Amino acid sequence: MFEGLSTGEQGALITSVGFLVLVTMGLIPRIRTIGISKTLKMSLSWIVIFGGLILIVTQWPAIRGALDPAAPVSSAGEVRVTARGDGHYYVRAAVNGEPVLFMVDTGATDIVLTMATAKRLGYDRERLRFDSVAETANGMVRIAGVRLSSIEVGSISLRDVPASVNQGALTNNLLGMQFLNAINGWRVEGGMLILEG
């Protein structure tokens, strides 16, 4: 009976059927007092309201992904990210427990933070040592090495991760190959970036 349905879908189906049975049982006495027409309208209203709520709860990951393409959707050991209109993949991550928006950049070697993000995460500019240089699309820039206690993208979590702070006028935090090589794998399919945890 439940073949091809996930555990969540099975639960939603059972809940829906149970709800319909309860509504029907509750409305039988009302038929005598307010008539069948009004009873049917009332029951239809309740079915629409609760059906909509059940749909939102069971489909929330997909709805969230449609509303915010940068919101990672986790399922079955994978994290999916939808491409934005500009063709790039942006993903909301948690760095040291704080929300950070990254652009996934396979041309970047490191995980790179802007100065503003580094400051927000508690990396004091005065204590950073900009003793390395990186070649970027905008030319050579000075960078400082830092260690991230954690970085989480959906269900993927890495600990004690090296990263760089870009001293230049970088506008996006970059999730480079250092992150992509540290996970089990990644691929692009049908406009989706799929990260394997």
One Martini backbone bead per residue (centre of mass of N, CA, C, O) as a GRO file, in nm:
protein
  197
    1MET     BB    1   0.056   0.063  -0.020
    2PHE     BB    2   0.353   0.226   0.044
    3GLU     BB    3   0.482   0.216  -0.220
    4GLY     BB    4   0.723   0.474  -0.285
    5LEU     BB    5   0.717   0.587   0.005
    6SER     BB    6   0.812   0.776   0.235
    7THR     BB    7   0.800   0.819   0.565
    8GLY     BB    8   0.675   1.105   0.549
    9GLU     BB    9   0.448   1.033   0.346
   10GLN     BB   10   0.313   0.820   0.519
   11GLY     BB   11   0.246   1.004   0.758
   12ALA     BB   12   0.073   1.206   0.595
   13LEU     BB   13  -0.140   1.003   0.502
   14ILE     BB   14  -0.236   0.905   0.779
   15THR     BB   15  -0.311   1.184   0.887
   16SER     BB   16  -0.521   1.255   0.669
   17VAL     BB   17  -0.715   1.020   0.713
   18GLY     BB   18  -0.765   1.073   1.014
   19PHE     BB   19  -0.881   1.356   0.974
   20LEU     BB   20  -1.122   1.279   0.793
   21VAL     BB   21  -1.259   1.097   0.999
   22LEU     BB   22  -1.298   1.312   1.222
   23VAL     BB   23  -1.462   1.512   1.058
   24THR     BB   24  -1.693   1.325   0.985
   25MET     BB   25  -1.778   1.253   1.277
   26GLY     BB   26  -1.826   1.556   1.368
   27LEU     BB   27  -2.054   1.622   1.131
   28ILE     BB   28  -2.303   1.438   1.158
   29PRO     BB   29  -2.472   1.602   1.375
   30ARG     BB   30  -2.495   1.869   1.191
   31ILE     BB   31  -2.686   1.785   0.965
   32ARG     BB   32  -2.951   1.813   1.136
   33THR     BB   33  -2.913   2.131   1.212
   34ILE     BB   34  -2.778   2.270   0.918
   35GLY     BB   35  -2.728   2.080   0.699
   36ILE     BB   36  -2.562   1.953   0.423
   37SER     BB   37  -2.451   2.205   0.278
   38LYS     BB   38  -2.307   2.343   0.522
   39THR     BB   39  -2.143   2.097   0.606
   40LEU     BB   40  -1.974   2.073   0.344
   41LYS     BB   41  -1.847   2.355   0.354
   42MET     BB   42  -1.709   2.321   0.629
   43SER     BB   43  -1.542   2.068   0.562
   44LEU     BB   44  -1.387   2.191   0.323
   45SER     BB   45  -1.245   2.411   0.482
   46TRP     BB   46  -1.088   2.221   0.676
   47ILE     BB   47  -0.940   2.060   0.459
   48VAL     BB   48  -0.786   2.297   0.336
   49ILE     BB   49  -0.639   2.394   0.586
   50PHE     BB   50  -0.504   2.119   0.677
   51GLY     BB   51  -0.386   2.041   0.404
   52GLY     BB   52  -0.198   2.285   0.382
   53LEU     BB   53  -0.036   2.230   0.640
   54ILE     BB   54   0.065   1.950   0.562
   55LEU     BB   55   0.210   2.036   0.303
   56ILE     BB   56   0.410   2.232   0.432
   57VAL     BB   57   0.545   2.034   0.627
   58THR     BB   58   0.629   1.805   0.410
   59GLN     BB   59   0.748   2.044   0.190
   60TRP     BB   60   0.954   2.252   0.312
   61PRO     BB   61   1.228   2.211   0.168
   62ALA     BB   62   1.119   2.285  -0.118
   63ILE     BB   63   1.001   2.561  -0.046
   64ARG     BB   64   1.262   2.689   0.061
   65GLY     BB   65   1.423   2.652  -0.205
   66ALA     BB   66   1.232   2.837  -0.375
   67LEU     BB   67   1.259   3.099  -0.196
   68ASP     BB   68   1.576   2.998  -0.125
   69PRO     BB   69   1.843   2.893  -0.306
   70ALA     BB   70   2.061   2.904  -0.056
   71ALA     BB   71   1.906   2.685   0.073
   72PRO     BB   72   1.976   2.396   0.203
   73VAL     BB   73   1.894   2.056   0.098
   74SER     BB   74   1.842   1.771   0.295
   75SER     BB   75   1.909   1.425   0.169
   76ALA     BB   76   2.042   1.125   0.175
   77GLY     BB   77   2.346   1.257   0.219
   78GLU     BB   78   2.248   1.526   0.080
   79VAL     BB   79   2.313   1.850  -0.077
   80ARG     BB   80   2.102   2.104  -0.211
   81VAL     BB   81   2.157   2.354  -0.475
   82THR     BB   82   2.038   2.634  -0.630
   83ALA     BB   83   2.051   2.819  -0.893
   84ARG     BB   84   2.082   3.121  -0.994
   85GLY     BB   85   2.026   3.353  -1.237
   86ASP     BB   86   2.358   3.383  -1.275
   87GLY     BB   87   2.458   3.060  -1.228
   88HIS     BB   88   2.520   3.060  -0.938
   89TYR     BB   89   2.625   2.926  -0.621
   90TYR     BB   90   2.446   2.966  -0.323
   91VAL     BB   91   2.518   2.933   0.039
   92ARG     BB   92   2.399   2.853   0.350
   93ALA     BB   93   2.591   2.881   0.641
   94ALA     BB   94   2.783   2.767   0.930
   95VAL     BB   95   3.010   2.966   1.122
   96ASN     BB   96   3.062   2.915   1.433
   97GLY     BB   97   2.726   2.937   1.433
   98GLU     BB   98   2.717   3.142   1.195
   99PRO     BB   99   2.575   3.308   0.943
  100VAL     BB  100   2.676   3.233   0.593
  101LEU     BB  101   2.736   3.356   0.272
  102PHE     BB  102   2.809   3.165  -0.020
  103MET     BB  103   3.018   3.115  -0.296
  104VAL     BB  104   3.064   2.882  -0.525
  105ASP     BB  105   3.427   2.815  -0.605
  106THR     BB  106   3.631   2.629  -0.821
  107GLY     BB  107   3.862   2.866  -0.849
  108ALA     BB  108   3.900   2.828  -0.548
  109THR     BB  109   4.100   2.702  -0.302
  110ASP     BB  110   3.957   2.836  -0.068
  111ILE     BB  111   3.823   2.954   0.215
  112VAL     BB  112   3.665   3.278   0.188
  113LEU     BB  113   3.677   3.584   0.364
  114THR     BB  114   3.563   3.864   0.443
  115MET     BB  115   3.614   4.123   0.645
  116ALA     BB  116   3.324   4.144   0.755
  117THR     BB  117   3.291   3.846   0.835
  118ALA     BB  118   3.535   3.819   1.019
  119LYS     BB  119   3.440   4.028   1.224
  120ARG     BB  120   3.165   3.887   1.294
  121LEU     BB  121   3.334   3.617   1.392
  122GLY     BB  122   3.595   3.754   1.568
  123TYR     BB  123   3.820   3.861   1.373
  124ASP     BB  124   4.082   4.053   1.437
  125ARG     BB  125   4.250   4.264   1.238
  126GLU     BB  126   4.502   4.317   1.427
  127ARG     BB  127   4.561   3.985   1.447
  128LEU     BB  128   4.603   3.962   1.159
  129ARG     BB  129   4.813   3.788   0.912
  130PHE     BB  130   4.917   3.935   0.606
  131ASP     BB  131   5.149   3.691   0.471
  132SER     BB  132   4.985   3.647   0.204
  133VAL     BB  133   4.928   3.558  -0.145
  134ALA     BB  134   4.670   3.611  -0.395
  135GLU     BB  135   4.528   3.511  -0.696
  136THR     BB  136   4.296   3.702  -0.877
  137ALA     BB  137   4.075   3.855  -1.086
  138ASN     BB  138   4.186   4.140  -0.935
  139GLY     BB  139   4.449   4.018  -0.846
  140MET     BB  140   4.658   4.086  -0.595
  141VAL     BB  141   4.627   3.958  -0.255
  142ARG     BB  142   4.595   3.974   0.079
  143ILE     BB  143   4.629   3.712   0.333
  144ALA     BB  144   4.473   3.537   0.608
  145GLY     BB  145   4.502   3.291   0.835
  146VAL     BB  146   4.249   3.061   0.951
  147ARG     BB  147   4.031   2.897   1.196
  148LEU     BB  148   3.758   2.689   1.185
  149SER     BB  149   3.566   2.524   1.397
  150SER     BB  150   3.313   2.546   1.189
  151ILE     BB  151   3.127   2.395   0.907
  152GLU     BB  152   2.786   2.428   0.778
  153VAL     BB  153   2.602   2.235   0.521
  154GLY     BB  154   2.354   2.142   0.637
  155SER     BB  155   2.453   1.806   0.701
  156ILE     BB  156   2.733   1.926   0.669
  157SER     BB  157   3.035   1.873   0.875
  158LEU     BB  158   3.315   2.069   0.977
  159ARG     BB  159   3.634   2.066   1.145
  160ASP     BB  160   3.896   2.245   1.167
  161VAL     BB  161   3.921   2.485   0.933
  162PRO     BB  162   4.081   2.622   0.686
  163ALA     BB  163   4.130   2.977   0.610
  164SER     BB  164   4.059   3.297   0.451
  165VAL     BB  165   4.143   3.645   0.454
  166ASN     BB  166   4.045   3.915   0.262
  167GLN     BB  167   4.183   4.242   0.210
  168GLY     BB  168   4.012   4.309  -0.005
  169ALA     BB  169   3.723   4.381  -0.228
  170LEU     BB  170   3.540   4.154  -0.128
  171THR     BB  171   3.189   4.048  -0.162
  172ASN     BB  172   3.236   3.733  -0.140
  173ASN     BB  173   3.212   3.443  -0.010
  174LEU     BB  174   3.419   3.144  -0.043
  175LEU     BB  175   3.362   2.809  -0.169
  176GLY     BB  176   3.608   2.606  -0.218
  177MET     BB  177   3.807   2.326  -0.273
  178GLN     BB  178   3.859   2.266   0.023
  179PHE     BB  179   3.567   2.178   0.074
  180LEU     BB  180   3.506   1.984  -0.170
  181ASN     BB  181   3.751   1.785  -0.086
  182ALA     BB  182   3.631   1.717   0.216
  183ILE     BB  183   3.415   1.571   0.083
  184ASN     BB  184   3.267   1.297  -0.084
  185GLY     BB  185   3.125   1.497  -0.298
  186TRP     BB  186   3.041   1.638  -0.634
  187ARG     BB  187   2.766   1.784  -0.835
  188VAL     BB  188   2.596   1.854  -1.149
  189GLU     BB  189   2.226   1.870  -1.182
  190GLY     BB  190   1.987   2.037  -1.324
  191GLY     BB  191   2.074   2.311  -1.156
  192MET     BB  192   2.225   2.134  -0.934
  193LEU     BB  193   2.398   2.122  -0.636
  194ILE     BB  194   2.573   1.827  -0.517
  195LEU     BB  195   2.638   1.731  -0.188
  196GLU     BB  196   2.846   1.492  -0.025
  197GLY     BB  197   2.845   1.354   0.314
   0.00000   0.00000   0.00000
